[in-house]
Amino acid sequence: MLRVGRAVSCVACKNLVSKNMGVRFRMPLQKLHPLSRAIHHRYNASANAQRPPHCSAARHFTSMSRLPMRPPKPPPGGHGGWRYQQHRNFWMLRLASRLLKLRYIVLGSAVGGGYTAKKTYEEWKDMLPDMSAYNWVIPDFVWELSDQIDLDKLTKILPELEEIAKLLPELPDFDKIGENFTFLKSILSTEAPGDTPVKAATEAPVTATPEASDKQFKKSSDKEKVDQLQEELLRTQMKYQRMLERLEKENKDLRKVVLQKDEKGIHQRKIKKSLIDMYSEVLDILSDFDSNYNTQDHLPRVVVVGDQSAGKTSVLEMIAQARIFPRGSGEMMTRSPVKVTLSEGPHHVAMFKDSSREFDLGKEEDLAALRHEIELRMRKSVKEGQTVSPETISLSVKGPGIQRMVLVDLPGVISTVTAGMAADTKETIFSISKNYMQNPNAIILCIQDGSVDAERSIVTDLVSQMDPQGKRTIFVLTKVDLAEKNLASPNRIQQIVEGKLFPMKALGYFAVVTGKGSAGESIDSIKDYEEDFFQNSRLLRDGMLKAHQVTTKNLSLAVSDCFWKMVRESVEQQADAFKASRFNLETEWKNNYPRLRELDRNELFEKAKNEILDEVISLSQVTPKHWEAILQKKLWERVSTHVIENIYLPAAQTMNSGTFNTTVDIKLKQWTDKQLPHKALEVAWETLQEEFARFMAEYKGKDQDDIFDKLKEAVKDESIKRHKWNERAMDSLRVIQHNALEDRSITDKPQWDAAIQFMEETLQARLKDTDSVINDMVGPDWKQRWMSWKNRSPEQHTRNETRNELERLLKLHEDHTAYLANDEVTTVRKNLEGRGVEVDPALIKDTWHQLYRRHFLQKALQHCNLCRRGFYYYQRHFVDSELECNDVVLFWRIQRMLLITANTLRQQLTNTEVRRLEKNVKEVLEDFGEDNERKVHLITGRRVQLAEDLKKVREIQEKLEAFIEALHKEK
């Protein structure tokens, strides 16, 4: 109200002021402010014209308007001048005070008008419904255009005050307009400010209308009129629903165009687009994180659970707007959890987390390939003997208009294990479902098949156990078209969606239709069928279902809103929990491993890999002399027994030089053709393995970390197992060995002496072995019996007596042959029986073999000493000489064959086999590097696990902080 000063004292003036100033303008503040100023100025002018002439206020304003611009000249005279000056001063003071009063009146009028306008605007604002939830319908450029409108210019083009004053009496009744807006609010089921669509879905239907509508319904008792009004209400709902869908489609097209541009206005949308991807990465890391510090994964995700064949996958496909999952009739298709990250993008594509291939969901070929790939990954994740797997398959789907969220599709809950399933399939599915639903921030999307009896549902009881209060559960009734057709009482559907049939509580209830059951239906045809069904369904027409409770579109919006609300409420708390866990891990590392770097399993594997490759390279640095010495020694150890027992002794015991040479040549030829090359290659391969192991052992002693022992041993074994020796070298080696053994020409005395030394060492070693065998046969001698308190066994006593008898025989016949005649065996046995010793002929022959072997080796050593000076006779080919040293020549041939074979094998090792082994080691390391399970098995210990946990926690915390920062920017 504009206020008038105390100068208005006339009753007529007061009436005039109250008449003209008593109007309350109910207009927005930005329009009312200039209007109030115009009213104030016009009022001052018109008020003076309408006042009666006798009014003091009129005389006051009239005198003020007619004041002279200059004061009159003072009259002549001194006193008159002083009085004139005093009168002039008082006049100026009165003028100033009156001007200030007028200013106060104008200022007070403006302030009062502004306050009244603001109060009126707030009342108007309270009467209007809240349409903020539908801001997404209006494209962003509309809001940008509104910011560019100059309101000052708009006010200048307003009509004059007189024209506005003429229109004021014709303004409508704003109270009635408020009632109409309230009624429209009940029709559209618009939720209250701050409520989510799911909360609106749970509220009771708005049946209360304004007072005028209530009176109209109470006066009308005609049922037909009520039905007519309900049909009109339904048509209105459908009309606005179609308008919203049209606007959504236009908005979707506009957003697609904007997302394809890389210029203005795209930065904010990039933040929105990448926000869900950042969150999905955190979930992927957490799925692989095994925490020992009770830092559980409580980040939100939408968990889709339901009975088998209840339509879980179909609902998820409708939300993703693509038929991306494999389908089957009645059989279990979802065999492992599938995490689907939905986000907005210019193109409708899908991609696996561990693959760079994009599947174009607009092409049927790519859709079929995607479904096939998901099925292959599911079957691969299932271990042998199992039906389902807890391993998660991570998939991302992007497209225009897709709501951003993370959903996890779980295997359907079953009641009975059928043929072909593992015995624990039912329990495994329950365990997987509980593991995901026990997360206190997980949103449970409970899918119920509406075409079957509700009493047959298993999943509702499971969900009730995990979320008794229903604070994070959204119930979805699928196949409502079949339910309406099959149920005799549709009120049962109403009871389900109102939460009155099941004991399970839920945050919201929805009813959807996901097609006619044909696998070839497209998403667009399913949407059209769903819309047509609900438009013609009596469930919606009779008020059993609300408009916001139907269609997968409304479900998708509701789930997305709940998901992001839960994310905003819980993500910072989870970040703080991982921050505390990181502090605990860092403290433990500093206390236990203060001087070691924090190397995780992959970094330790790379370090071990470099050390192993260095060890393999060291094999190529072994000198040829070292290789040949090792090969020659090992080869002789392998073939010495065969040479002595099968070649030398049978030939030497013939006591004839010609027979000796013939026997040796024949046996050497047979040996070279059949056994010698194989034995040589075996020795070379074993030598390579031993040298490889030796270098690893040497590196281990050089302050090497013992955490690599199992890994290095496994790499060595696997590399040796994969290594195949080049068999083509065997033929050439056979020829080389045969030529070496055929040569009998000793060219110089050093070679002769070397052969004699080689022969002496070999015969002495054999003689020592033979003495050891004889001592074991006859038992301890008298010195050992007296000094060590040992006694002979009865068999050893018999052996000792037999030995004594046979030694007497050898003394009598030093040139005796290697075998005893039968009469000699009989004589020895009778002599022993005469002394009371019963002996078997086989025992006599066995003892004789060892005694004669020792006797022969002793004589061969004596002959070897004599041959030291026999090189002169050998060189001049004195065949009939007393010094026939054919055995020395045999050992020289063997020695030369060993030397040449060792040289040949050394060349093959250094030129071929070492490089091939190095290549095998690299391949094994590459295979081990890709096999995470093997790395976990080979690189173990608390130190490794602590570094792994510390790396994971840091990565999770950093990604969560980046996500939270992006989330705040989006707000």
Stockholm file with secondary structure:
# STOCKHOLM 1.0

chainA/1-971         MLRVGRAVSCVACKNLVSKNMGVRFRMPLQKLHPLSRAIHHRYNASANAQRPPHCSAARHFTSMSRLPMRPPKPPPGGHGGWRYQQHRNFWMLRLASRLLKLRYIVLGSAVGGGYTAKKTYEEWKDMLPDMSAYNWVIPDFVWELSDQIDLDKLTKILPELEEIAKLLPELPDFDKIGENFTFLKSILSTEAPGDTPVKAATEAPVTATPEASDKQFKKSSDKEKVDQLQEELLRTQMKYQRMLERLEKENKDLRKVVLQKDEKGIHQRKIKKSLIDMYSEVLDILSDFDSNYNTQDHLPRVVVVGDQSAGKTSVLEMIAQARIFPRGSGEMMTRSPVKVTLSEGPHHVAMFKDSSREFDLGKEEDLAALRHEIELRMRKSVKEGQTVSPETISLSVKGPGIQRMVLVDLPGVISTVTAGMAADTKETIFSISKNYMQNPNAIILCIQDGSVDAERSIVTDLVSQMDPQGKRTIFVLTKVDLAEKNLASPNRIQQIVEGKLFPMKALGYFAVVTGKGSAGESIDSIKDYEEDFFQNSRLLRDGMLKAHQVTTKNLSLAVSDCFWKMVRESVEQQADAFKASRFNLETEWKNNYPRLRELDRNELFEKAKNEILDEVISLSQVTPKHWEAILQKKLWERVSTHVIENIYLPAAQTMNSGTFNTTVDIKLKQWTDKQLPHKALEVAWETLQEEFARFMAEYKGKDQDDIFDKLKEAVKDESIKRHKWNERAMDSLRVIQHNALEDRSITDKPQWDAAIQFMEETLQARLKDTDSVINDMVGPDWKQRWMSWKNRSPEQHTRNETRNELERLLKLHEDHTAYLANDEVTTVRKNLEGRGVEVDPALIKDTWHQLYRRHFLQKALQHCNLCRRGFYYYQRHFVDSELECNDVVLFWRIQRMLLITANTLRQQLTNTEVRRLEKNVKEVLEDFGEDNERKVHLITGRRVQLAEDLKKVREIQEKLEAFIEALHKEK
#=GR chainA/1-971 SS CCCCCTTCCCHHHHHHHHHHHCCCCCSCHHHHHHHHHHHHHHHHHHHHHHSCTTCHHHHHHHHHHTCCSSCCCCCSSHHHHHHHHHHHHHHHHHHHHHHHHHHHHHHHHHHHHHHHHHHHHHHHHHHSCCCGGGGGGSCHHHHHHHHTCCHHHHHHTSCCHHHHHHHGGGCCCHHHHHHHHHHHHHHHTCCCTTCCHHHHHHSCCCCCCCHHHHHHHHHCCCHHHHHHHHHHHHHHHHHHHHHHHHHHHHHHHHHHHHHHCCSTTCHHHHHHHHHHHHHHHHHHHHHTCCCSSSCCCCCCCEEEEEBTTSSHHHHHHHHHTSCCSCCCSSSCCCCSCEEEEEEECSSCEEEETTCCCCEETTSHHHHHHHHHHHHHHHHHHSCTTCSCCCCCEEEEEEETTCCCEEEEECCCBCSSCCTTSCTTHHHHHHHHHHHHHTSTTCEEEEEEETTSCGGGCSHHHHHHHHCTTCTTEEEEEECHHHHHHHCSCTHHHHHHHTTCSSSCCCSEEEECCCCSSCTTCCHHHHHHHHHHHHHHCHHHHTTSSCGGGBSHHHHHHHHHHHHHHHHHHHHHHHHHHHHHHHHHHHHHHHHHCTTSCCCCHHHHHHHHHHHHHHHHHHHTTSCHHHHHHHHHHHHHHHHHHHIIIIIIHHHHTTCCHHHHHHHHHHHHHHHHHHTHHHHHHHHHHHHHHHHHHHHHHHHHTTTCCGGGHHHHHHHHHHHHHHCCCCTTHHHHHHHHHHHHHHCCCCCSHHHHHHHHHHHHHHHHHHHHHHHHHHHHHHCCCHHHHHHHCCCCCHHHHHHHHHHHHHHHHHHHCTTCCSSCCHHHHHHHHHHHHHTTCCCCHHHHHHHHHHHHHHHHHHHHHHHHHHGGGCHHHHHTTCTTSSCCCHHHHHHHHHHHHHHHHHHHHHHHIIIIIHHHHHHHHHHHHHHHHHCHHHHHHHSCSHHHHHHHHHHHHHHHHHHHHHHHHHHHHHC
#=GC SS_cons         CCCCCTTCCCHHHHHHHHHHHCCCCCSCHHHHHHHHHHHHHHHHHHHHHHSCTTCHHHHHHHHHHTCCSSCCCCCSSHHHHHHHHHHHHHHHHHHHHHHHHHHHHHHHHHHHHHHHHHHHHHHHHHHSCCCGGGGGGSCHHHHHHHHTCCHHHHHHTSCCHHHHHHHGGGCCCHHHHHHHHHHHHHHHTCCCTTCCHHHHHHSCCCCCCCHHHHHHHHHCCCHHHHHHHHHHHHHHHHHHHHHHHHHHHHHHHHHHHHHHCCSTTCHHHHHHHHHHHHHHHHHHHHHTCCCSSSCCCCCCCEEEEEBTTSSHHHHHHHHHTSCCSCCCSSSCCCCSCEEEEEEECSSCEEEETTCCCCEETTSHHHHHHHHHHHHHHHHHHSCTTCSCCCCCEEEEEEETTCCCEEEEECCCBCSSCCTTSCTTHHHHHHHHHHHHHTSTTCEEEEEEETTSCGGGCSHHHHHHHHCTTCTTEEEEEECHHHHHHHCSCTHHHHHHHTTCSSSCCCSEEEECCCCSSCTTCCHHHHHHHHHHHHHHCHHHHTTSSCGGGBSHHHHHHHHHHHHHHHHHHHHHHHHHHHHHHHHHHHHHHHHHCTTSCCCCHHHHHHHHHHHHHHHHHHHTTSCHHHHHHHHHHHHHHHHHHHIIIIIIHHHHTTCCHHHHHHHHHHHHHHHHHHTHHHHHHHHHHHHHHHHHHHHHHHHHTTTCCGGGHHHHHHHHHHHHHHCCCCTTHHHHHHHHHHHHHHCCCCCSHHHHHHHHHHHHHHHHHHHHHHHHHHHHHHCCCHHHHHHHCCCCCHHHHHHHHHHHHHHHHHHHCTTCCSSCCHHHHHHHHHHHHHTTCCCCHHHHHHHHHHHHHHHHHHHHHHHHHHGGGCHHHHHTTCTTSSCCCHHHHHHHHHHHHHHHHHHHHHHHIIIIIHHHHHHHHHHHHHHHHHCHHHHHHHSCSHHHHHHHHHHHHHHHHHHHHHHHHHHHHHC
//
